[in-house]
Amino acid sequence: MKTVSISAKQYDNVIYIAENIQSDKARESAYEKVKKLLLNDAKNNSKESA
Protein backbone atom coordinates (compact mmCIF):
# COMPACT_ATOMS: atom_id res chain seq x y z
CA MET A 1 0.00 0.00 0.00
CA LYS A 2 1.19 3.52 -0.77
CA THR A 3 0.35 6.68 1.13
CA VAL A 4 -0.36 9.60 -1.18
CA SER A 5 -0.84 13.23 -0.22
CA ILE A 6 -0.97 16.39 -2.27
CA SER A 7 -0.58 19.89 -0.90
CA ALA A 8 -0.60 23.30 -2.53
CA LYS A 9 0.66 26.65 -1.29
CA GLN A 10 0.49 30.03 -2.94
CA TYR A 11 3.19 32.66 -2.50
CA ASP A 12 2.58 35.90 -4.36
CA ASN A 13 1.51 34.88 -7.87
CA VAL A 14 3.06 31.40 -7.78
CA ILE A 15 1.30 28.20 -6.72
CA TYR A 16 3.55 25.38 -5.51
CA ILE A 17 2.12 21.85 -5.62
CA ALA A 18 3.83 19.01 -3.76
CA GLU A 19 2.88 15.39 -4.23
CA ASN A 20 4.12 12.89 -1.66
CA ILE A 21 4.00 9.15 -2.27
CA GLN A 22 5.38 6.80 0.35
CA SER A 23 5.77 3.11 -0.31
CA ASP A 24 5.42 0.51 2.40
CA LYS A 25 8.86 -0.68 1.23
CA ALA A 26 10.50 2.66 2.09
CA ARG A 27 13.46 2.32 4.43
CA GLU A 28 13.22 5.86 5.80
CA SER A 29 10.72 8.71 5.87
CA ALA A 30 11.17 11.94 3.92
CA TYR A 31 11.86 13.70 7.23
CA GLU A 32 14.62 11.21 8.09
CA LYS A 33 16.12 11.49 4.59
CA VAL A 34 16.23 15.30 4.63
CA LYS A 35 17.62 15.32 8.17
CA LYS A 36 20.38 12.90 7.15
CA LEU A 37 21.22 14.97 4.05
CA LEU A 38 21.42 18.20 6.08
CA LEU A 39 23.58 16.64 8.79
CA ASN A 40 25.94 15.10 6.22
CA ASP A 41 26.21 18.42 4.38
CA ALA A 42 26.97 20.28 7.60
CA LYS A 43 29.57 17.68 8.52
CA ASN A 44 31.24 17.95 5.10
CA ASN A 45 31.23 21.75 5.23
CA SER A 46 32.85 21.78 8.68
CA LYS A 47 35.62 19.46 7.44
CA GLU A 48 36.32 21.75 4.47
CA SER A 49 36.58 24.86 6.64
CA ALA A 50 38.95 23.23 9.13
Secondary structure, DSSP 8 states (H G I E B T S, - for coil): -EEEEEEEEEETTEEEEEEEEEETT-SS-HHHHHHHHHHHHHHHHHHHH-
